[in-house]
Amino acid sequence: MLPVEDTALAVTDTGGTGTPVVYLNGSYASQRHWRPVINDLGSGWRHITYDERARGKSKTSADYSFEACVRDLDAVLKARGMERPILVGWSYGALLGVHWAARNPDRVAGVVGVDGPYPYGWTDDARHEYIRRMFHKGRWLLPIVRLVGNAARMSAEQHAEINIEAHILHAALEPVLDSLTVPVRYVVASGEALGSKDNWQEQMRTTLDPVLARNPNLTISAKVASNHGTIVRKDFRAIAEATREVAALTRESRRRP
């Protein structure tokens, strides 16, 4: 347990001298989801996973903002003595990964974005209210979903506010993606996810195309059959392969004079 501000984070570090990889969870997910990816990569890597505030085994907090997540990542890296890790992020974790890489290009080797982040988000009050209504309607499900690591120890209202903030950040993401100077490899899902309709997910994915055309550091490593919610479990091999790609690019850049 790593003390950070008013909370404590559950951190797992396999140790060793292999290429360091830090895994960044989805919005309400826990570190348990990364086990298949870690097993595929194997023991030649140093794997660090952790639970964000009020997720998994971590403690609750008074602050669940995106900037709190940025500070938590900083605290984990410093506490574990990590230098230039590969950040592998799923959904919200991918958003965190590219923001971190844009702010700290000399402290990260690269990013693997697992079905995200995409420069698309809802910024209008009507859709934000829709998000709040959806979480309020599903509030009775949260304790059940929490058992499989897909919900946090928060109220439905707090879940909704995290989602709304993420939409706003995604809508403003293009300048962040354009500024990235480290290799970023996307593993893109197919189809819709729980709570998504009218082809929302595919609409989000197409917004990445102009950014890929502008910034050669960003590339799609694979388009896989699973959807947003099942991609880590079902297509862990593609995620592991994208991580290997980033590691190979990092080794190549270090050999250059």
Residue pairs with C-beta under 8 A, 6 or more apart in sequence:
1 8
1 9
1 10
1 11
1 58
1 59
2 8
2 9
2 10
2 11
2 50
2 75
2 76
2 79
4 71
4 72
4 75
5 61
5 63
5 68
5 71
6 61
6 62
6 63
7 53
7 54
7 58
7 59
7 60
7 61
8 58
8 59
9 50
9 51
9 52
9 53
9 58
9 59
9 72
9 75
9 76
10 31
10 50
10 51
10 56
10 57
10 58
11 48
11 49
11 50
11 76
11 79
11 80
12 31
12 47
12 48
12 49
12 50
13 46
13 47
13 48
13 80
14 38
14 43
14 45
14 46
14 47
14 48
15 46
16 43
16 45
16 46
17 46
18 43
18 44
18 45
18 46
19 44
19 45
19 46
19 86
19 109
19 247
19 250
20 45
20 46
20 48
20 82
20 83
20 84
20 85
20 86
21 41
21 45
21 46
21 47
21 48
21 85
21 86
21 87
21 88
21 243
22 48
22 49
22 73
22 76
22 77
22 82
22 85
22 86
22 87
22 88
23 31
23 34
23 37
23 38
23 47
23 48
23 49
23 88
23 89
23 93
24 73
24 87
24 88
24 89
24 90
24 92
24 93
24 94
24 96
24 97
25 31
25 33
25 34
25 49
25 51
25 52
25 55
25 56
25 89
25 90
25 92
25 93
26 33
26 90
26 91
26 92
26 93
26 150
27 91
27 92
27 162
27 163
27 166
28 55
28 145
28 150
28 151
28 152
28 154
28 159
28 162
29 55
29 90
29 91
29 93
29 149
29 150
30 51
30 55
30 56
30 57
30 149
31 49
31 50
31 51
31 56
32 56
32 149
33 90
33 149
33 232
33 233
34 47
34 49
34 88
34 232
36 232
36 233
36 236
37 88
37 232
37 236
37 239
37 240
37 243
38 45
38 47
38 49
39 236
40 236
40 237
40 240
41 47
41 240
41 243
41 244
48 76
48 80
48 82
48 85
50 58
50 72
50 76
51 57
51 58
52 58
52 69
52 72
52 152
53 59
53 60
53 61
53 63
53 64
53 68
53 69
53 72
53 152
54 60
54 61
54 64
54 152
54 153
54 154
55 149
55 152
55 153
56 149
60 153
60 154
61 68
64 152
64 154
64 158
64 161
64 162
65 165
66 95
66 96
66 99
66 165
66 166
66 169
69 96
70 96
70 99
70 100
70 103
73 96
73 100
76 82
77 85
77 107
83 107
84 106
84 107
84 108
84 109
84 250
85 108
85 109
86 108
86 109
86 110
86 111
86 112
86 243
86 246
86 247
86 250
87 96
87 97
87 100
87 101
87 108
87 110
87 111
87 112
88 97
88 111
88 112
88 114
88 239
88 243
89 95
89 96
89 97
89 98
89 111
89 112
89 113
89 114
89 116
90 114
90 115
90 116
90 231
90 232
91 114
91 115
91 116
91 117
91 228
92 116
92 162
92 166
93 114
94 111
94 112
94 113
94 114
94 115
94 116
94 117
95 116
95 117
95 166
95 169
95 170
95 173
97 111
97 112
97 113
98 111
98 113
98 117
98 173
98 176
98 177
98 180
98 184
99 169
99 176
100 108
101 108
101 110
101 111
101 180
101 182
101 184
102 176
102 179
102 180
105 180
105 181
105 182
108 182
109 182
109 183
109 246
109 247
109 250
110 182
110 183
110 184
110 185
110 246
110 247
110 249
110 250
111 180
111 182
111 183
111 184
111 185
111 246
112 184
112 185
112 186
112 187
112 221
112 239
112 242
112 243
112 246
113 184
113 185
113 186
113 187
114 187
114 231
114 232
114 239
115 187
115 188
115 189
115 228
115 231
117 170
117 173
117 177
118 170
118 173
118 204
118 205
118 207
118 208
119 170
119 171
119 173
119 174
119 177
119 207
119 208
119 211
120 170
120 171
120 203
120 204
120 207
121 166
121 167
121 168
121 169
121 170
121 171
121 172
121 173
122 128
122 131
122 164
122 167
122 171
123 167
123 168
123 171
127 167
128 164
128 167
131 160
131 163
131 164
131 167
132 157
132 160
132 164
134 160
134 195
135 156
135 157
135 159
135 160
135 163
136 156
136 157
136 160
138 156
139 155
139 156
141 151
142 151
142 156
142 159
143 151
145 151
146 152
146 153
151 159
152 158
152 159
154 162
170 204
174 210
174 211
177 184
177 211
177 215
177 218
178 211
178 214
178 215
180 215
180 217
180 218
181 217
182 217
183 217
183 219
183 245
183 246
183 249
183 250
184 217
184 218
184 219
185 219
185 220
185 221
185 242
185 243
185 245
185 246
186 208
186 218
186 219
186 220
186 221
186 242
187 220
187 221
187 222
187 224
187 231
187 235
187 238
187 239
187 242
188 205
188 208
188 220
188 222
188 223
188 224
189 201
189 224
189 226
189 227
189 228
189 230
189 231
189 235
190 223
190 224
190 225
190 226
190 227
191 201
191 202
191 226
191 227
191 228
192 199
192 200
192 201
192 202
192 227
192 228
193 201
193 227
193 228
193 229
194 229
196 228
201 227
201 228
208 218
208 220
211 218
212 218
212 219
212 220
221 238
221 241
221 242
221 245
222 235
222 238
222 241
222 242
224 231
224 234
224 235
224 238
225 234
225 235
226 233
226 234
226 235
231 239
232 239
